Amino acid sequence: MHFVEQFWGTGASPDSLQMTVRGIAVFILALILIRISGRRSFGIGSPLDNIIVILLGAILSRAVVGASPFIPVIVTCSVIVLLHRIISWLKNRSTAFHQFIEGKKILVFKDGRFLYSNMNKALVCKEDIIQGIRKQALTDDLRLIRYVYVEYTGEITVITKD
């Protein structure tokens, strides 16, 4: 038992070796949780995916520095990942639930016109849209653009005319 205590430590002030051992354990745990949670959780994700990233990072860091006991951290993170899986499963089965959790895309430009009321809903300005057009369509010519959407991830999507 003394051996484990020496490497793992007790309390909220681990030394360098103990923090390293905890860091390795949390790294392996995080890898397992990411695999369970799914690929999208750590890509350019939805608001739900971003919540998972923030929560797991905050909770797992407590285990590394010894601010919380390790087993409750594992249990909490596992429950959060399981909740993410359940919500993701429900989103895949119901469009209404998906829209409730993630929101909908918002049309902000259509056939040469900026849709200002929709821009206000999406919290984007004209320059944000023009920047998105330059990045995606590689043009400043708005006559070449049919639609511009702000996706539920916050990304700007551009549909060009044929």
C-alpha angles and dihedrals in degrees: 000000000000089000092056092045090050093054099032100034130203132249131016101304110068119175123236095275093047093048090049092051090048090046091054091048092049091047091055091044091049091050090052091046092049090051090050094044094052140245097284094061093081102029126078091309146180124263089267091054091048091052089055092051093050095045096046092048093049096045097042091050089061089060093051095052094038096243090131133026112268100234095053088049091053092047093047093048091046091052091048091050091047090050089051090052092049093048091046090050091050091048089055091052100045129043091195091053090046091053091046092053100036106021126225135282113264123219107226103166130033128178098331098325130105111223099219098184089054091044088057091051090050093043093231130130131216092263091054089055094045090049090051090050092051092049097046106028096029092225142099092205106108090190088074093057124089103176139001121194133187103220123216088258089059093251119135115234121197126202113195128207117257 
